[in-house]
Every structure is written in structure tokens, then in C-alpha cells.
Amino acid sequence: MKKIDVLGISVVDTTKSEFVDHVIDEMQITEKPICIVTANPEIIMLAKENKDYEQCLLNSNYVVADGIGVVIGSKILGTPLQERIPGYELVHDFLRTAKAGHNRFFFYGGKPGVAKQAAEKAKLLYPHVKIVGVADGYGGDGNGDEVAEKAAVLNPDFIFVATGAPKQEEWIAEHREQFSNAVMMGVGGSLDVLSGNVDRAPDLFIKLNLEWFHRLLTQPTRFKRMLKIPQFLWKVKKSKK
């Protein structure tokens, strides 16, 4: 797939629907894990500050522009991405389009009980999928190595890791070889939203690409993290010179 360089990170340049179809098709022919990073400006900035974490992104199969800031950055560079590809929407798209024989899911992350609640909601929304296992992100179901061992035995086709950056990408990078052609994707707070514990932004905010602003309004403690957005855009602008 075509990719755009954003501060040294190759970001997939496609539409969400085309990306989902591509990954589903790739699952049919590969015997290797398919690792996806859902990147926002904070993740890319963290990668520039931490070389080991940057390597996690560089070694992944696909980095998609989860945050609108990444899309804006690509426009500043003169190589505009086609659209934003939100990780939360990918979660639903993969659940919805999973085919027989490739519909086994494992949810990892969130506070105790969140992954289980998300799994129950997923079963209601998509009865054709099989949630083969869940694990919370606070150690109640074992440490990272133990969760990986548990998941590997269950042989999932999709693993959604919601332990936040950089932990989720580091876990995927460390344990990817324990899985065959599973899709392994860091999904941030997606399980919190899927479970119903956190509300997603209203449609108007999403349509106007202001989902980040809604999160700031509802979670003021994120303010310091949000400062990464202007820092990222400034760094992108400087890189163009």
C-alpha cells in the first residue's frame, strides 16, 4: 500500500474501507502476524523521543493516521493523506467484516472488568464473532508475558491491545512471534468506549475532526498530553525546510 513519510514514520495513505479490505485479504494468504499502529501526534512524538519505541513503529506492518493532527501534518508536508482512520472505527469494522475461520478475537486492556464488558457488547453487536479470551490491563489476569501465553493458546485471529502508548505497541512488538497470522492492533481507549464506560464524541465533533477537543473537554487532565499536537505540527513544519 502507498505510504507517506511523516517525521520518519511511514503512514498508510488509503481510505478506511480500502484498508480494512486489504487487511482481511492479507489474512487469507499470510502466515505471519499483521501489526497495526493507530498513530496520533502524541505517538509519533513519543517515537521521536524514544528510539526503542520508534523501532516498534518502524517494524509494524502498518501505521494508520488515527489522529487528525497526523492528517494535517501530511498536508503541511505537501503529501496529504486521503483520510483519517480512527482505531475505534477499525475495531468495529474488523468485528463486522470478520469472516468464518478468521473471526476469533482476544481483548486485552482497560481497568478490571472493561475487556469483559467490551466482549459482551461485541457479542451483542456482532453475533458471528467469537471472543475467545479477555485480560485486563492492570495485571489482574497476569503480567504481559502471561497474557501473551494465554492468548497464544487460544489462537485468536485478532488481538486488540488497549494498554495505551507506548505499552501496547511494545507488547505487540515483544510478543508478535507467538502468533501466526493474527492481526495485532493497539487500540488505546477503544475498549472503554466499546464497553460503554466512556462515551465517544458526538457525531458533530467527529464530523468536524474535533474528537480530540471533546476528549479535552470531558477529560481536562489530558491537557498536558494535548500540547503534543502543536509541538508535532511545528516539528513537521520545520522538517519541510
Solvent accessible surface area in square Angstrom, and as a share of the most:
residue,aa,sasa,rsa
1,M,85,0.38
2,K,134,0.57
3,K,85,0.36
4,I,13,0.07
5,D,87,0.45
6,V,0,0.00
7,L,21,0.11
8,G,38,0.36
9,I,1,0.01
10,S,52,0.34
11,V,0,0.00
12,V,3,0.02
13,D,10,0.05
14,T,6,0.03
15,T,35,0.20
16,K,44,0.19
17,S,74,0.48
18,E,94,0.42
19,F,0,0.00
20,V,5,0.03
21,D,85,0.44
22,H,63,0.28
23,V,0,0.00
24,I,9,0.04
25,D,81,0.42
26,E,35,0.16
27,M,2,0.01
28,Q,84,0.37
29,I,147,0.75
30,T,29,0.17
31,E,153,0.69
32,K,148,0.63
33,P,11,0.07
34,I,1,0.01
35,C,3,0.02
36,I,1,0.00
37,V,6,0.03
38,T,9,0.05
39,A,0,0.00
40,N,34,0.17
41,P,6,0.04
42,E,44,0.20
43,I,9,0.05
44,I,0,0.00
45,M,18,0.08
46,L,48,0.24
47,A,0,0.00
48,K,52,0.22
49,E,106,0.48
50,N,57,0.29
51,K,136,0.58
52,D,116,0.60
53,Y,1,0.00
54,E,17,0.07
55,Q,89,0.40
56,C,20,0.12
57,L,3,0.02
58,L,87,0.43
59,N,85,0.44
60,S,19,0.12
61,N,47,0.24
62,Y,19,0.07
63,V,6,0.03
64,V,0,0.00
65,A,2,0.01
66,D,27,0.14
67,G,10,0.10
68,I,31,0.16
69,G,3,0.03
70,V,0,0.00
71,V,8,0.05
72,I,71,0.36
73,G,0,0.00
74,S,0,0.00
75,K,120,0.51
76,I,51,0.26
77,L,40,0.20
78,G,53,0.51
79,T,58,0.34
80,P,78,0.49
81,L,9,0.04
82,Q,106,0.47
83,E,68,0.31
84,R,36,0.13
85,I,1,0.00
86,P,9,0.06
87,G,3,0.02
88,Y,43,0.17
89,E,40,0.18
90,L,0,0.00
91,V,0,0.00
92,H,31,0.14
93,D,11,0.06
94,F,0,0.00
95,L,0,0.00
96,R,125,0.45
97,T,54,0.31
98,A,7,0.05
99,K,105,0.45
100,A,97,0.75
101,G,60,0.58
102,H,39,0.17
103,N,13,0.06
104,R,75,0.28
105,F,0,0.00
106,F,0,0.00
107,F,0,0.00
108,Y,17,0.06
109,G,0,0.00
110,G,12,0.12
111,K,126,0.53
112,P,94,0.59
113,G,35,0.33
114,V,11,0.06
115,A,2,0.02
116,K,123,0.52
117,Q,78,0.35
118,A,0,0.00
119,A,6,0.05
120,E,87,0.39
121,K,80,0.34
122,A,0,0.00
123,K,101,0.43
124,L,142,0.70
125,L,81,0.41
126,Y,24,0.09
127,P,111,0.70
128,H,81,0.36
129,V,10,0.06
130,K,114,0.48
131,I,23,0.11
132,V,33,0.19
133,G,11,0.11
134,V,40,0.23
135,A,0,0.00
136,D,12,0.06
137,G,30,0.28
138,Y,146,0.55
139,G,45,0.43
140,G,62,0.60
141,D,64,0.33
142,G,19,0.18
143,N,88,0.45
144,G,23,0.22
145,D,71,0.37
146,E,88,0.39
147,V,0,0.00
148,A,0,0.00
149,E,105,0.47
150,K,82,0.35
151,A,0,0.00
152,A,33,0.25
153,V,125,0.72
154,L,50,0.25
155,N,94,0.48
156,P,6,0.04
157,D,15,0.08
158,F,0,0.00
159,I,0,0.00
160,F,0,0.00
161,V,0,0.00
162,A,10,0.08
163,T,35,0.20
164,G,27,0.26
165,A,43,0.33
166,P,40,0.25
167,K,137,0.58
168,Q,3,0.02
169,E,6,0.03
170,E,68,0.31
171,W,18,0.06
172,I,9,0.05
173,A,39,0.30
174,E,122,0.55
175,H,10,0.04
176,R,42,0.15
177,E,144,0.65
178,Q,80,0.36
179,F,16,0.07
180,S,62,0.40
181,N,23,0.12
182,A,2,0.01
183,V,0,0.00
184,M,0,0.00
185,M,0,0.00
186,G,0,0.00
187,V,8,0.04
188,G,27,0.26
189,G,43,0.41
190,S,7,0.05
191,L,0,0.00
192,D,40,0.21
193,V,32,0.18
194,L,4,0.02
195,S,20,0.13
196,G,52,0.50
197,N,84,0.43
198,V,58,0.33
199,D,118,0.61
200,R,58,0.21
201,A,7,0.05
202,P,69,0.43
203,D,119,0.62
204,L,115,0.57
205,F,50,0.21
206,I,35,0.18
207,K,165,0.70
208,L,102,0.51
209,N,59,0.30
210,L,62,0.31
211,E,14,0.06
212,W,79,0.28
213,F,77,0.32
214,H,26,0.12
215,R,70,0.26
216,L,34,0.17
217,L,101,0.50
218,T,78,0.45
219,Q,66,0.29
220,P,92,0.58
221,T,130,0.76
222,R,38,0.14
223,F,120,0.50
224,K,164,0.69
225,R,112,0.41
226,M,19,0.09
227,L,74,0.37
228,K,51,0.22
229,I,39,0.20
230,P,74,0.46
231,Q,86,0.38
232,F,0,0.00
233,L,42,0.21
234,W,151,0.53
235,K,79,0.34
236,V,0,0.00
237,K,109,0.46
238,K,106,0.45
239,S,61,0.39
240,K,123,0.52
241,K,187,0.79
